[in-house]
Amino acid sequence: MATIKKDLIIFASGRQITVPNGSLSITRRLEIADYYSRNIFFADGQPTGDKKIDKVTNIYGLTREEVIEIADAMIHLWIDLKDNVRALGVDTPEIFNVRKGEK
């Protein structure tokens, strides 16, 4: 599973990519963006009539395994948040896994 650090995603293979603020998002179309602004893995263009989109833009050249690693890492973070909210509620900073001196 990929490890997401401050400005890096580190894959099991050891490959690293720089992602501003370590932030990734996913659209309802399952396209991936970094830092809420730039699409990094997406369908390029819009379907017109009977034509389907046949081009995928993959800015970082992510492999199949790397996309799966990103999905697993993001799922893991959402599960951690859900578990923390269940255990601690929404009124305590401890739900964010922040310890003193850690950013």
Backbone atoms as SQL, in Angstrom:
CREATE TABLE atoms (id INTEGER PRIMARY KEY, chain TEXT, resi INTEGER, resn TEXT, atom TEXT, x REAL, y REAL, z REAL);
INSERT INTO atoms VALUES
  (1, 'A', 1, 'MET', 'N', 0.850, -1.176, 0.000),
  (2, 'A', 1, 'MET', 'CA', 0.000, 0.000, 0.000),
  (3, 'A', 1, 'MET', 'C', 0.894, 1.238, 0.000),
  (4, 'A', 2, 'ALA', 'N', 0.493, 2.245, -0.740),
  (5, 'A', 2, 'ALA', 'CA', 1.230, 3.503, -0.806),
  (6, 'A', 2, 'ALA', 'C', 1.211, 4.199, 0.549),
  (7, 'A', 3, 'THR', 'N', 2.295, 4.896, 0.829),
  (8, 'A', 3, 'THR', 'CA', 2.396, 5.713, 2.028),
  (9, 'A', 3, 'THR', 'C', 2.297, 7.169, 1.598),
  (10, 'A', 4, 'ILE', 'N', 1.423, 7.908, 2.263),
  (11, 'A', 4, 'ILE', 'CA', 1.251, 9.316, 1.934),
  (12, 'A', 4, 'ILE', 'C', 1.919, 10.134, 3.027),
  (13, 'A', 5, 'LYS', 'N', 2.929, 10.901, 2.631),
  (14, 'A', 5, 'LYS', 'CA', 3.650, 11.761, 3.574),
  (15, 'A', 5, 'LYS', 'C', 3.346, 13.211, 3.228),
  (16, 'A', 6, 'LYS', 'N', 4.077, 14.143, 3.809),
  (17, 'A', 6, 'LYS', 'CA', 3.766, 15.562, 3.641),
  (18, 'A', 6, 'LYS', 'C', 3.567, 15.952, 2.178),
  (19, 'A', 7, 'ASP', 'N', 4.542, 15.766, 1.345),
  (20, 'A', 7, 'ASP', 'CA', 4.437, 16.132, -0.066),
  (21, 'A', 7, 'ASP', 'C', 4.763, 14.962, -0.993),
  (22, 'A', 8, 'LEU', 'N', 4.714, 13.751, -0.465),
  (23, 'A', 8, 'LEU', 'CA', 5.118, 12.575, -1.241),
  (24, 'A', 8, 'LEU', 'C', 4.115, 11.442, -1.126),
  (25, 'A', 9, 'ILE', 'N', 4.047, 10.675, -2.188),
  (26, 'A', 9, 'ILE', 'CA', 3.413, 9.364, -2.127),
  (27, 'A', 9, 'ILE', 'C', 4.521, 8.381, -2.448),
  (28, 'A', 10, 'ILE', 'N', 4.720, 7.428, -1.557),
  (29, 'A', 10, 'ILE', 'CA', 5.767, 6.433, -1.730),
  (30, 'A', 10, 'ILE', 'C', 5.091, 5.096, -1.960),
  (31, 'A', 11, 'PHE', 'N', 5.392, 4.486, -3.102),
  (32, 'A', 11, 'PHE', 'CA', 4.789, 3.210, -3.471),
  (33, 'A', 11, 'PHE', 'C', 5.619, 2.049, -2.959),
  (34, 'A', 12, 'ALA', 'N', 5.018, 0.879, -2.914),
  (35, 'A', 12, 'ALA', 'CA', 5.689, -0.327, -2.437),
  (36, 'A', 12, 'ALA', 'C', 6.969, -0.595, -3.233),
  (37, 'A', 13, 'SER', 'N', 6.983, -0.204, -4.488),
  (38, 'A', 13, 'SER', 'CA', 8.152, -0.408, -5.350),
  (39, 'A', 13, 'SER', 'C', 9.307, 0.503, -4.973),
  (40, 'A', 14, 'GLY', 'N', 9.029, 1.525, -4.139),
  (41, 'A', 14, 'GLY', 'CA', 10.033, 2.519, -3.783),
  (42, 'A', 14, 'GLY', 'C', 9.910, 3.785, -4.609),
  (43, 'A', 15, 'ARG', 'N', 9.159, 3.735, -5.687),
  (44, 'A', 15, 'ARG', 'CA', 8.941, 4.925, -6.511),
  (45, 'A', 15, 'ARG', 'C', 8.217, 5.981, -5.686),
  (46, 'A', 16, 'GLN', 'N', 8.604, 7.242, -5.893),
  (47, 'A', 16, 'GLN', 'CA', 7.992, 8.351, -5.174),
  (48, 'A', 16, 'GLN', 'C', 7.493, 9.390, -6.172),
  (49, 'A', 17, 'ILE', 'N', 6.348, 9.981, -5.869),
  (50, 'A', 17, 'ILE', 'CA', 5.871, 11.115, -6.655),
  (51, 'A', 17, 'ILE', 'C', 5.543, 12.248, -5.700),
  (52, 'A', 18, 'THR', 'N', 5.756, 13.456, -6.167),
  (53, 'A', 18, 'THR', 'CA', 5.476, 14.639, -5.362),
  (54, 'A', 18, 'THR', 'C', 4.030, 15.051, -5.578),
  (55, 'A', 19, 'VAL', 'N', 3.315, 15.188, -4.474),
  (56, 'A', 19, 'VAL', 'CA', 1.924, 15.634, -4.503),
  (57, 'A', 19, 'VAL', 'C', 1.804, 16.764, -3.499),
  (58, 'A', 20, 'PRO', 'N', 1.457, 17.969, -3.960),
  (59, 'A', 20, 'PRO', 'CA', 1.381, 19.107, -3.043),
  (60, 'A', 20, 'PRO', 'C', 0.522, 18.807, -1.812),
  (61, 'A', 21, 'ASN', 'N', 1.098, 19.027, -0.654),
  (62, 'A', 21, 'ASN', 'CA', 0.413, 18.855, 0.626),
  (63, 'A', 21, 'ASN', 'C', -0.051, 17.424, 0.870),
  (64, 'A', 22, 'GLY', 'N', 0.413, 16.478, 0.083),
  (65, 'A', 22, 'GLY', 'CA', 0.005, 15.085, 0.245),
  (66, 'A', 22, 'GLY', 'C', -1.482, 14.880, 0.045),
  (67, 'A', 23, 'SER', 'N', -2.127, 15.814, -0.657),
  (68, 'A', 23, 'SER', 'CA', -3.582, 15.772, -0.816),
  (69, 'A', 23, 'SER', 'C', -3.984, 15.209, -2.168),
  (70, 'A', 24, 'LEU', 'N', -4.875, 14.254, -2.132),
  (71, 'A', 24, 'LEU', 'CA', -5.473, 13.685, -3.329),
  (72, 'A', 24, 'LEU', 'C', -6.979, 13.722, -3.176),
  (73, 'A', 25, 'SER', 'N', -7.661, 13.858, -4.287),
  (74, 'A', 25, 'SER', 'CA', -9.118, 13.773, -4.257),
  (75, 'A', 25, 'SER', 'C', -9.567, 12.912, -5.429),
  (76, 'A', 26, 'ILE', 'N', -10.812, 12.461, -5.343),
  (77, 'A', 26, 'ILE', 'CA', -11.383, 11.641, -6.397),
  (78, 'A', 26, 'ILE', 'C', -12.756, 12.207, -6.744),
  (79, 'A', 27, 'THR', 'N', -13.044, 12.262, -8.030),
  (80, 'A', 27, 'THR', 'CA', -14.329, 12.790, -8.471),
  (81, 'A', 27, 'THR', 'C', -15.348, 11.656, -8.552),
  (82, 'A', 28, 'ARG', 'N', -16.597, 12.020, -8.754),
  (83, 'A', 28, 'ARG', 'CA', -17.635, 10.995, -8.894),
  (84, 'A', 28, 'ARG', 'C', -17.407, 10.156, -10.151),
  (85, 'A', 29, 'ARG', 'N', -16.623, 10.686, -11.105),
  (86, 'A', 29, 'ARG', 'CA', -16.271, 9.933, -12.318),
  (87, 'A', 29, 'ARG', 'C', -15.035, 9.064, -12.099),
  (88, 'A', 30, 'LEU', 'N', -14.524, 9.046, -10.871),
  (89, 'A', 30, 'LEU', 'CA', -13.364, 8.254, -10.457),
  (90, 'A', 30, 'LEU', 'C', -12.048, 8.789, -11.013),
  (91, 'A', 31, 'GLU', 'N', -12.018, 10.068, -11.324),
  (92, 'A', 31, 'GLU', 'CA', -10.780, 10.698, -11.754),
  (93, 'A', 31, 'GLU', 'C', -10.041, 11.191, -10.506),
  (94, 'A', 32, 'ILE', 'N', -8.716, 11.162, -10.564),
  (95, 'A', 32, 'ILE', 'CA', -7.897, 11.535, -9.413),
  (96, 'A', 32, 'ILE', 'C', -7.262, 12.898, -9.663),
  (97, 'A', 33, 'ALA', 'N', -7.302, 13.739, -8.635),
  (98, 'A', 33, 'ALA', 'CA', -6.683, 15.066, -8.707),
  (99, 'A', 33, 'ALA', 'C', -5.756, 15.241, -7.513),
  (100, 'A', 34, 'ASP', 'N', -4.745, 16.097, -7.689),
  (101, 'A', 34, 'ASP', 'CA', -3.890, 16.415, -6.550),
  (102, 'A', 34, 'ASP', 'C', -4.205, 17.817, -6.053),
  (103, 'A', 35, 'TYR', 'N', -4.182, 17.964, -4.776),
  (104, 'A', 35, 'TYR', 'CA', -4.404, 19.243, -4.092),
  (105, 'A', 35, 'TYR', 'C', -5.680, 19.940, -4.554),
  (106, 'A', 36, 'TYR', 'N', -6.685, 19.171, -4.846),
  (107, 'A', 36, 'TYR', 'CA', -8.018, 19.674, -5.179),
  (108, 'A', 36, 'TYR', 'C', -8.089, 20.508, -6.459),
  (109, 'A', 37, 'SER', 'N', -7.047, 20.504, -7.266),
  (110, 'A', 37, 'SER', 'CA', -7.091, 21.402, -8.409),
  (111, 'A', 37, 'SER', 'C', -6.681, 20.764, -9.732),
  (112, 'A', 38, 'ARG', 'N', -5.618, 20.012, -9.766),
  (113, 'A', 38, 'ARG', 'CA', -5.089, 19.519, -11.027),
  (114, 'A', 38, 'ARG', 'C', -5.393, 18.038, -11.184),
  (115, 'A', 39, 'ASN', 'N', -6.086, 17.693, -12.245),
  (116, 'A', 39, 'ASN', 'CA', -6.332, 16.283, -12.518),
  (117, 'A', 39, 'ASN', 'C', -5.017, 15.612, -12.881),
  (118, 'A', 40, 'ILE', 'N', -4.785, 14.431, -12.306),
  (119, 'A', 40, 'ILE', 'CA', -3.550, 13.701, -12.598),
  (120, 'A', 40, 'ILE', 'C', -3.819, 12.363, -13.275),
  (121, 'A', 41, 'PHE', 'N', -5.057, 11.868, -13.181),
  (122, 'A', 41, 'PHE', 'CA', -5.434, 10.599, -13.797),
  (123, 'A', 41, 'PHE', 'C', -6.893, 10.740, -14.194),
  (124, 'A', 42, 'PHE', 'N', -7.148, 10.917, -15.499),
  (125, 'A', 42, 'PHE', 'CA', -8.511, 11.268, -15.895),
  (126, 'A', 42, 'PHE', 'C', -8.781, 10.954, -17.358),
  (127, 'A', 43, 'ALA', 'N', -10.067, 10.903, -17.679),
  (128, 'A', 43, 'ALA', 'CA', -10.507, 10.742, -19.063),
  (129, 'A', 43, 'ALA', 'C', -10.368, 12.094, -19.748),
  (130, 'A', 44, 'ASP', 'N', -9.630, 12.120, -20.834),
  (131, 'A', 44, 'ASP', 'CA', -9.365, 13.369, -21.529),
  (132, 'A', 44, 'ASP', 'C', -10.403, 13.584, -22.623),
  (133, 'A', 45, 'GLY', 'N', -11.220, 14.603, -22.459),
  (134, 'A', 45, 'GLY', 'CA', -12.246, 14.921, -23.433),
  (135, 'A', 45, 'GLY', 'C', -13.619, 14.513, -22.946),
  (136, 'A', 46, 'GLN', 'N', -14.604, 14.815, -23.739),
  (137, 'A', 46, 'GLN', 'CA', -15.989, 14.489, -23.411),
  (138, 'A', 46, 'GLN', 'C', -16.554, 13.591, -24.506),
  (139, 'A', 47, 'PRO', 'N', -17.405, 12.636, -24.127),
  (140, 'A', 47, 'PRO', 'CA', -18.030, 11.820, -25.169),
  (141, 'A', 47, 'PRO', 'C', -18.967, 12.676, -26.020),
  (142, 'A', 48, 'THR', 'N', -18.979, 12.401, -27.297),
  (143, 'A', 48, 'THR', 'CA', -19.882, 13.123, -28.188),
  (144, 'A', 48, 'THR', 'C', -20.677, 12.115, -28.998),
  (145, 'A', 49, 'GLY', 'N', -21.988, 12.209, -28.914),
  (146, 'A', 49, 'GLY', 'CA', -22.850, 11.295, -29.660),
  (147, 'A', 49, 'GLY', 'C', -22.567, 9.853, -29.310),
  (148, 'A', 50, 'ASP', 'N', -22.264, 9.059, -30.313),
  (149, 'A', 50, 'ASP', 'CA', -21.976, 7.639, -30.102),
  (150, 'A', 50, 'ASP', 'C', -20.514, 7.371, -29.779),
  (151, 'A', 51, 'LYS', 'N', -19.685, 8.404, -29.843),
  (152, 'A', 51, 'LYS', 'CA', -18.251, 8.208, -29.606),
  (153, 'A', 51, 'LYS', 'C', -17.957, 8.202, -28.114),
  (154, 'A', 52, 'LYS', 'N', -17.131, 7.251, -27.717),
  (155, 'A', 52, 'LYS', 'CA', -16.697, 7.178, -26.329),
  (156, 'A', 52, 'LYS', 'C', -15.330, 7.841, -26.193),
  (157, 'A', 53, 'ILE', 'N', -14.990, 8.217, -24.990),
  (158, 'A', 53, 'ILE', 'CA', -13.662, 8.759, -24.727),
  (159, 'A', 53, 'ILE', 'C', -12.675, 7.607, -24.834),
  (160, 'A', 54, 'ASP', 'N', -11.611, 7.816, -25.611),
  (161, 'A', 54, 'ASP', 'CA', -10.651, 6.727, -25.756),
  (162, 'A', 54, 'ASP', 'C', -9.252, 7.112, -25.290),
  (163, 'A', 55, 'LYS', 'N', -9.134, 8.255, -24.619),
  (164, 'A', 55, 'LYS', 'CA', -7.824, 8.686, -24.147),
  (165, 'A', 55, 'LYS', 'C', -7.841, 8.883, -22.641),
  (166, 'A', 56, 'VAL', 'N', -6.853, 8.325, -21.979),
  (167, 'A', 56, 'VAL', 'CA', -6.666, 8.517, -20.543),
  (168, 'A', 56, 'VAL', 'C', -5.398, 9.340, -20.367),
  (169, 'A', 57, 'THR', 'N', -5.511, 10.423, -19.614),
  (170, 'A', 57, 'THR', 'CA', -4.331, 11.214, -19.283),
  (171, 'A', 57, 'THR', 'C', -3.853, 10.766, -17.913),
  (172, 'A', 58, 'ASN', 'N', -2.569, 10.459, -17.830),
  (173, 'A', 58, 'ASN', 'CA', -1.961, 9.900, -16.638),
  (174, 'A', 58, 'ASN', 'C', -0.660, 10.663, -16.404),
  (175, 'A', 59, 'ILE', 'N', -0.763, 11.829, -15.757),
  (176, 'A', 59, 'ILE', 'CA', 0.361, 12.758, -15.630),
  (177, 'A', 59, 'ILE', 'C', 1.604, 12.112, -15.029),
  (178, 'A', 60, 'TYR', 'N', 1.441, 11.287, -14.003),
  (179, 'A', 60, 'TYR', 'CA', 2.589, 10.671, -13.342),
  (180, 'A', 60, 'TYR', 'C', 2.961, 9.315, -13.945),
  (181, 'A', 61, 'GLY', 'N', 2.238, 8.884, -14.967),
  (182, 'A', 61, 'GLY', 'CA', 2.521, 7.569, -15.548),
  (183, 'A', 61, 'GLY', 'C', 2.279, 6.457, -14.544),
  (184, 'A', 62, 'LEU', 'N', 1.215, 6.585, -13.763),
  (185, 'A', 62, 'LEU', 'CA', 0.901, 5.585, -12.735),
  (186, 'A', 62, 'LEU', 'C', 0.636, 4.229, -13.377),
  (187, 'A', 63, 'THR', 'N', 1.154, 3.205, -12.742),
  (188, 'A', 63, 'THR', 'CA', 0.880, 1.845, -13.203),
  (189, 'A', 63, 'THR', 'C', -0.433, 1.367, -12.591),
  (190, 'A', 64, 'ARG', 'N', -0.909, 0.265, -13.081),
  (191, 'A', 64, 'ARG', 'CA', -2.127, -0.359, -12.531),
  (192, 'A', 64, 'ARG', 'C', -1.973, -0.575, -11.029),
  (193, 'A', 65, 'GLU', 'N', -0.831, -1.123, -10.623),
  (194, 'A', 65, 'GLU', 'CA', -0.583, -1.416, -9.207),
  (195, 'A', 65, 'GLU', 'C', -0.533, -0.143, -8.369),
  (196, 'A', 66, 'GLU', 'N', 0.038, 0.929, -8.928),
  (197, 'A', 66, 'GLU', 'CA', 0.123, 2.185, -8.184),
  (198, 'A', 66, 'GLU', 'C', -1.250, 2.818, -7.979),
  (199, 'A', 67, 'VAL', 'N', -2.111, 2.747, -8.967),
  (200, 'A', 67, 'VAL', 'CA', -3.476, 3.266, -8.797),
  (201, 'A', 67, 'VAL', 'C', -4.193, 2.476, -7.707),
  (202, 'A', 68, 'ILE', 'N', -4.012, 1.166, -7.699),
  (203, 'A', 68, 'ILE', 'CA', -4.621, 0.328, -6.659),
  (204, 'A', 68, 'ILE', 'C', -4.042, 0.686, -5.291),
  (205, 'A', 69, 'GLU', 'N', -2.739, 0.928, -5.213),
  (206, 'A', 69, 'GLU', 'CA', -2.119, 1.320, -3.944),
  (207, 'A', 69, 'GLU', 'C', -2.678, 2.651, -3.440),
  (208, 'A', 70, 'ILE', 'N', -2.860, 3.614, -4.347),
  (209, 'A', 70, 'ILE', 'CA', -3.445, 4.904, -3.953),
  (210, 'A', 70, 'ILE', 'C', -4.852, 4.691, -3.408),
  (211, 'A', 71, 'ALA', 'N', -5.664, 3.890, -4.120),
  (212, 'A', 71, 'ALA', 'CA', -7.039, 3.629, -3.667),
  (213, 'A', 71, 'ALA', 'C', -7.027, 2.978, -2.289),
  (214, 'A', 72, 'ASP', 'N', -6.164, 1.994, -2.085),
  (215, 'A', 72, 'ASP', 'CA', -6.082, 1.332, -0.782),
  (216, 'A', 72, 'ASP', 'C', -5.686, 2.306, 0.315),
  (217, 'A', 73, 'ALA', 'N', -4.710, 3.179, 0.043),
  (218, 'A', 73, 'ALA', 'CA', -4.261, 4.150, 1.045),
  (219, 'A', 73, 'ALA', 'C', -5.385, 5.121, 1.398),
  (220, 'A', 74, 'MET', 'N', -6.120, 5.586, 0.385),
  (221, 'A', 74, 'MET', 'CA', -7.208, 6.527, 0.644),
  (222, 'A', 74, 'MET', 'C', -8.341, 5.848, 1.415),
  (223, 'A', 75, 'ILE', 'N', -8.666, 4.624, 1.068),
  (224, 'A', 75, 'ILE', 'CA', -9.691, 3.866, 1.807),
  (225, 'A', 75, 'ILE', 'C', -9.275, 3.725, 3.266),
  (226, 'A', 76, 'HIS', 'N', -8.014, 3.404, 3.494),
  (227, 'A', 76, 'HIS', 'CA', -7.500, 3.228, 4.846),
  (228, 'A', 76, 'HIS', 'C', -7.660, 4.521, 5.660),
  (229, 'A', 77, 'LEU', 'N', -7.357, 5.681, 5.039),
  (230, 'A', 77, 'LEU', 'CA', -7.505, 6.952, 5.742),
  (231, 'A', 77, 'LEU', 'C', -8.961, 7.225, 6.110),
  (232, 'A', 78, 'TRP', 'N', -9.886, 6.966, 5.185),
  (233, 'A', 78, 'TRP', 'CA', -11.313, 7.179, 5.477),
  (234, 'A', 78, 'TRP', 'C', -11.783, 6.265, 6.600),
  (235, 'A', 79, 'ILE', 'N', -11.319, 5.024, 6.611),
  (236, 'A', 79, 'ILE', 'CA', -11.696, 4.093, 7.681),
  (237, 'A', 79, 'ILE', 'C', -11.139, 4.567, 9.017),
  (238, 'A', 80, 'ASP', 'N', -9.892, 5.049, 9.028),
  (239, 'A', 80, 'ASP', 'CA', -9.311, 5.587, 10.268),
  (240, 'A', 80, 'ASP', 'C', -10.139, 6.763, 10.787),
  (241, 'A', 81, 'LEU', 'N', -10.522, 7.666, 9.885),
  (242, 'A', 81, 'LEU', 'CA', -11.340, 8.806, 10.310),
  (243, 'A', 81, 'LEU', 'C', -12.671, 8.328, 10.881),
  (244, 'A', 82, 'LYS', 'N', -13.322, 7.410, 10.191),
  (245, 'A', 82, 'LYS', 'CA', -14.611, 6.890, 10.657),
  (246, 'A', 82, 'LYS', 'C', -14.465, 6.247, 12.040),
  (247, 'A', 83, 'ASP', 'N', -13.437, 5.433, 12.225),
  (248, 'A', 83, 'ASP', 'CA', -13.218, 4.784, 13.517),
  (249, 'A', 83, 'ASP', 'C', -12.946, 5.806, 14.616),
  (250, 'A', 84, 'ASN', 'N', -12.149, 6.831, 14.306),
  (251, 'A', 84, 'ASN', 'CA', -11.849, 7.866, 15.301),
  (252, 'A', 84, 'ASN', 'C', -13.097, 8.654, 15.682),
  (253, 'A', 85, 'VAL', 'N', -13.930, 8.988, 14.699),
  (254, 'A', 85, 'VAL', 'CA', -15.166, 9.716, 14.996),
  (255, 'A', 85, 'VAL', 'C', -16.096, 8.853, 15.838),
  (256, 'A', 86, 'ARG', 'N', -16.188, 7.579, 15.524),
  (257, 'A', 86, 'ARG', 'CA', -17.025, 6.680, 16.338),
  (258, 'A', 86, 'ARG', 'C', -16.534, 6.627, 17.774),
  (259, 'A', 87, 'ALA', 'N', -15.224, 6.567, 17.948),
  (260, 'A', 87, 'ALA', 'CA', -14.661, 6.419, 19.283),
  (261, 'A', 87, 'ALA', 'C', -14.610, 7.730, 20.052),
  (262, 'A', 88, 'LEU', 'N', -14.374, 8.841, 19.369),
  (263, 'A', 88, 'LEU', 'CA', -14.090, 10.095, 20.059),
  (264, 'A', 88, 'LEU', 'C', -15.088, 11.216, 19.797),
  (265, 'A', 89, 'GLY', 'N', -15.974, 11.053, 18.834),
  (266, 'A', 89, 'GLY', 'CA', -16.902, 12.128, 18.474),
  (267, 'A', 89, 'GLY', 'C', -16.242, 13.109, 17.528),
  (268, 'A', 90, 'VAL', 'N', -16.900, 14.242, 17.327),
  (269, 'A', 90, 'VAL', 'CA', -16.383, 15.229, 16.378),
  (270, 'A', 90, 'VAL', 'C', -15.845, 16.500, 17.040),
  (271, 'A', 91, 'ASP', 'N', -15.785, 16.503, 18.361),
  (272, 'A', 91, 'ASP', 'CA', -15.400, 17.718, 19.066),
  (273, 'A', 91, 'ASP', 'C', -13.986, 17.691, 19.624),
  (274, 'A', 92, 'THR', 'N', -13.205, 16.689, 19.304),
  (275, 'A', 92, 'THR', 'CA', -11.858, 16.602, 19.854),
  (276, 'A', 92, 'THR', 'C', -10.825, 16.486, 18.732),
  (277, 'A', 93, 'PRO', 'N', -9.718, 17.200, 18.846),
  (278, 'A', 93, 'PRO', 'CA', -8.695, 17.166, 17.802),
  (279, 'A', 93, 'PRO', 'C', -8.025, 15.798, 17.649),
  (280, 'A', 94, 'GLU', 'N', -8.179, 14.932, 18.639),
  (281, 'A', 94, 'GLU', 'CA', -7.560, 13.613, 18.558),
  (282, 'A', 94, 'GLU', 'C', -8.081, 12.780, 17.385),
  (283, 'A', 95, 'ILE', 'N', -9.246, 13.136, 16.846),
  (284, 'A', 95, 'ILE', 'CA', -9.766, 12.370, 15.700),
  (285, 'A', 95, 'ILE', 'C', -8.867, 12.524, 14.472),
  (286, 'A', 96, 'PHE', 'N', -8.031, 13.555, 14.448),
  (287, 'A', 96, 'PHE', 'CA', -7.191, 13.813, 13.288),
  (288, 'A', 96, 'PHE', 'C', -5.808, 13.180, 13.375),
  (289, 'A', 97, 'ASN', 'N', -5.586, 12.296, 14.332),
  (290, 'A', 97, 'ASN', 'CA', -4.304, 11.612, 14.491),
  (291, 'A', 97, 'ASN', 'C', -3.131, 12.573, 14.606),
  (292, 'A', 98, 'VAL', 'N', -3.376, 13.731, 15.223),
  (293, 'A', 98, 'VAL', 'CA', -2.304, 14.720, 15.403),
  (294, 'A', 98, 'VAL', 'C', -1.814, 14.613, 16.837),
  (295, 'A', 99, 'ARG', 'N', -0.515, 14.438, 16.947),
  (296, 'A', 99, 'ARG', 'CA', 0.117, 14.408, 18.269),
  (297, 'A', 99, 'ARG', 'C', 0.888, 15.708, 18.458),
  (298, 'A', 100, 'LYS', 'N', 1.170, 16.043, 19.692),
  (299, 'A', 100, 'LYS', 'CA', 1.914, 17.277, 19.960),
  (300, 'A', 100, 'LYS', 'C', 3.218, 17.284, 19.174),
  (301, 'A', 101, 'GLY', 'N', 3.480, 18.405, 18.527),
  (302, 'A', 101, 'GLY', 'CA', 4.707, 18.559, 17.767),
  (303, 'A', 101, 'GLY', 'C', 4.682, 17.917, 16.389),
  (304, 'A', 102, 'GLU', 'N', 3.593, 17.222, 16.034),
  (305, 'A', 102, 'GLU', 'CA', 3.506, 16.556, 14.723),
  (306, 'A', 102, 'GLU', 'C', 2.647, 17.364, 13.787),
  (307, 'A', 103, 'LYS', 'N', 3.088, 17.490, 12.548),
  (308, 'A', 103, 'LYS', 'CA', 2.313, 18.215, 11.552),
  (309, 'A', 103, 'LYS', 'C', 2.195, 17.395, 10.304);
